[in-house]
Amino acid sequence: MAGSIAASLELTTQQRQDLNTLDRAHSTPQKLAERVQIVLLAADGVSVSETARQLGIWRKTASTWRRRWREADAGKTTAERLSDAPRSGAPGKFTPEQICAIIALACEAPEDSDLPLSHWSQSEVARQAVKRGIVPSISHGSVGRFFKRIGA
């Protein structure tokens, strides 16, 4: 089955320089570095199939990021052009401030809240967060997810 040949990308000198800087930086996240390499290879005229082979990725991934680069707003930074698209789904139920307050609550000693506990349970943190007015309601499972996110 013959595949279509994707057009190579044209990069300005500044875009190429920005991409190379991101590619060489040790602090660049791995997925962003992969996307940078896809765009650089495309600009060098490397085919989608060859790009996928060299980087050990799916052809669809290489095609997607070539297309996204072409279609992205040229006024955005290089990293913005190669960032993930917003995901669908419901917005978060809790604000970052509420989450921080719940984590801070869990860092307090339970005795300070006049509770006869030696340590907090997820259920007790949830009950106390509602009692203190941090949130109108919350499940112990949500509290557990917050703890998991911070590695507690």
C-alpha positions, -999 to +999 in steps of 0.1 A: +000+000+000+016+033-011+015+061+014+011+097+006+042+119+008+038+147+033+052+181+024+083+192+042+079+221+066+095+255+061+111+269+092+124+304+098+159+308+111+144+318+145+120+289+146+149+264+138+170+281+165+142+278+191+136+242+182+173+233+184+175+251+218+145+230+231+160+198+216+193+204+234+180+215+268+182+189+295+151+204+311+128+199+281+101+174+289+104+142+269+072+145+249+080+181+239+115+170+228+100+142+207+076+167+190+106+191+184+125+163+167+094+155+145+093+191+133+130+193+128+131+161+107+101+173+087+119+205+080+149+185+068+126+167+043+125+134+062+093+114+054+067+106+080+076+069+078+113+075+082+106+100+111+085+074+129+112+047+123+141+070+136+122+081+167+105+048+174+070+063+173+038+056+153+034+072+119+002+087+131+021+106+159+046+120+134+018+130+110-003+146+138+026+168+150+036+178+116+000+189+109-003+207+142+028+226+136+016+238+102-019+247+116-007+264+148-008+301+152+026+314+141+024+341+167+027+315+195+060+304+210+075+272+198+067+254+230+030+266+228+027+254+192+039+219+204+018+217+236-011+194+241-045+205+230-070+212+257-088+180+268-125+176+270-143+168+302-159+185+331-140+213+348-125+205+382-148+206+411-122+219+436-101+251+433-063+249+438-069+270+470-094+245+484-070+216+476-041+234+494-064+241+524-073+204+526-037+194+524-028+220+551-056+206+573-041+171+570-007+185+581-022+197+614-023+174+644-059+160+648-057+169+685-057+206+675-092+201+661-103+185+694-105+151+677-095+120+697-073+107+669-036+100+667-036+105+629-059+116+601-079+092+580-092+104+546-127+103+559-119+125+589-101+150+567-131+151+544-155+157+574-133+183+589-129+202+555-167+204+553-170+214+590-145+242+585-163+254+554-133+248+531-157+229+507-195+223+508-190+186+504-162+162+495-157+124+495-129+106+512-119+093+477-113+129+465-091+135+496-072+104+488-066+116+452-052+149+465-028+130+488-018+107+459-010+137+437+014+151+463+029+117+471+015+115+506 
